[in-house]
Amino acid sequence: MSDDAAPWLIVGLGNPGAEYAGNRHNIGFMVADLLAERIGGRFKAHGKARAQVVEGRIGPPGPASRRIVLAKPMSFMNLSGGPVTALRDFYKVPTDRIVAIHDELDIDYPTLRLKLGGGDNGHNGLKSMTKAMGPDYHRVRCGIGRPPGRMQVADFVLKDFSSTERKDLDWFVDRSADAVECLLAEGLERAQSTYNA
């Protein structure tokens, strides 16, 4: 069955600007960049939302492929809800076809969890999205673990991955992108059973 009526809106969460590019908080951007590469697209500024977007298709050619809009909000993380809501309205996307890719403190690095709905767990990007449109969107939660010792959470998420973590980072970003593709092609239950380690 073709699903051209409405695309999926895949949102990588992060902070714009070169100084944030390698931060733990920006893993959502990293996954979105890889997905864009896979579909042969380049991010461009959207005319109606403060975001960069790529439109394309994911999955094998034919009826199993899914129309997608990949997005990176160009507001800061705690204001992500505005650009995502603008894109949702522009493309007429139901909330349950929105996928947020984000860092998650309560999951060990490099572990993934997928879910639909739920709380924001103190994540400012999710908090902003949920305030703007409710909680009933999909999440691809990329575990970054908790800060060591007495380091503040804000300092931890706004630091680059450590040299030890970077050894697994390409693999982790790749696996997270695979999980998004599986979610769209085969549904949440199958994606959870495959990727929720």
PyMOL commands that set and color helices and strands:
alter all, ss='L'
color gray80, all
select helices_A, chain A and resi 18-20+24-38+77-79+81-91+95-97+124-133+153-157+163-186+188-195
alter helices_A, ss='H'
color red, helices_A
select strands_A, chain A and resi 8-12+44-45+51-58+66-73+98-104+112-116+138-143
alter strands_A, ss='S'
color yellow, strands_A
deselect
rebuild
show_as cartoon
